[in-house]
Amino acid sequence: MIRALDFGIVLLYFLFIYWLSDQSSLPAPMWFEHQDKLNHAGAYFIMTLLVWRSLRHLISSPIIVFFLSVVFSSLYGLSDEWHQSFVEGRQSDVFDWIADTTGAILAMLSLKTYQIYKH
């Protein structure tokens, strides 16, 4: 039951990110320069934690789950930037992808720091 719930939540989060990326503009206020990079890092921090929760049901090695969580989230960020390049009013930005990947790495480092990554 927990496995299905974890996979369901991560799938809903993927769909939410896709939906946001499909909007021609986002209604979020910009309070400071480069805030979008912080938003990207935060969104992919959360995504990576959700991916980690799902993968740990399938893979017993914490190191492999750690690595695959970062890689999967980074690749999803790359595909998201590609997707945005086709959305009117949006543009693709390599620095957004770097922020996505940074958020993913920080998520896994946070788990390691707090020793939560073990099964």
C-alpha positions in Angstrom: 0.0 0.0 0.0 2.8 2.4 0.9 4.6 1.6 -2.3 1.6 2.4 -4.4 1.0 5.6 -2.5 4.7 6.7 -3.0 4.5 6.0 -6.7 1.1 7.8 -7.0 2.4 10.9 -5.2 5.5 11.1 -7.4 3.5 10.7 -10.5 1.1 13.5 -9.4 4.1 15.7 -8.7 5.5 15.0 -12.2 2.2 16.0 -13.7 2.1 19.1 -11.6 5.5 20.2 -12.9 4.5 19.4 -16.4 1.3 21.5 -16.0 3.3 24.4 -14.6 5.7 24.2 -17.5 2.9 24.2 -20.0 1.6 27.6 -18.9 2.6 30.6 -20.9 3.3 32.5 -17.7 3.3 31.7 -14.0 1.3 33.9 -11.5 4.1 33.8 -8.9 5.4 37.2 -7.9 9.1 37.9 -8.4 10.5 39.5 -5.2 14.2 39.4 -6.2 16.4 38.8 -9.2 17.0 35.1 -10.1 14.2 34.0 -7.7 13.1 31.5 -10.5 16.4 29.6 -9.9 15.5 29.2 -6.2 12.0 28.1 -7.2 13.5 25.5 -9.6 15.9 24.2 -6.9 13.1 23.9 -4.4 10.7 22.2 -6.8 13.4 19.6 -7.8 14.5 19.2 -4.1 11.0 18.0 -3.4 10.8 15.9 -6.6 14.0 14.1 -5.7 12.8 13.3 -2.2 9.6 11.8 -3.8 11.6 9.9 -6.3 13.9 8.6 -3.6 10.8 7.4 -1.5 9.6 5.5 -4.6 12.9 4.0 -5.7 13.8 2.7 -2.3 10.9 0.2 -2.6 12.5 -1.3 -5.7 16.3 -1.1 -5.0 18.0 -2.3 -1.9 21.3 -0.3 -2.3 21.0 3.1 -0.7 23.9 4.4 -2.9 22.2 3.3 -6.1 18.9 4.8 -4.9 20.8 8.1 -4.1 22.4 8.2 -7.5 19.4 7.3 -9.5 17.2 9.8 -7.7 19.5 12.6 -8.6 20.0 11.4 -12.2 16.3 10.8 -12.8 15.3 14.2 -11.4 18.0 15.9 -13.4 16.9 14.2 -16.6 13.3 15.2 -15.9 14.5 18.8 -15.5 16.3 18.6 -18.8 13.1 17.2 -20.5 11.1 19.9 -18.8 13.3 22.6 -20.2 13.0 21.0 -23.7 9.2 21.0 -23.2 9.2 24.7 -22.3 11.0 25.5 -25.5 7.8 24.6 -27.3 5.4 26.6 -25.0 4.5 30.1 -26.3 5.7 32.7 -23.8 8.2 30.4 -22.2 11.9 29.8 -23.0 14.3 27.0 -22.2 17.3 28.0 -20.0 20.3 25.8 -19.2 20.6 27.7 -15.8 17.1 26.5 -14.9 18.3 22.9 -15.5 21.4 23.6 -13.4 19.1 24.8 -10.6 17.0 21.7 -11.0 20.0 19.5 -10.7 21.4 21.5 -7.8 18.1 21.0 -5.9 18.2 17.3 -6.6 21.7 17.0 -5.3 20.9 19.1 -2.2 17.9 16.8 -1.4 20.1 13.7 -1.4 22.9 15.4 0.6 20.3 16.5 3.1 19.1 12.9 3.5 22.7 11.7 3.9 23.5 14.5 6.4 20.6 13.5 8.6 21.2 9.7 8.0 17.7 9.2 6.7 18.8 7.5 3.5 19.0 4.0 4.9 16.0 1.6 4.5 
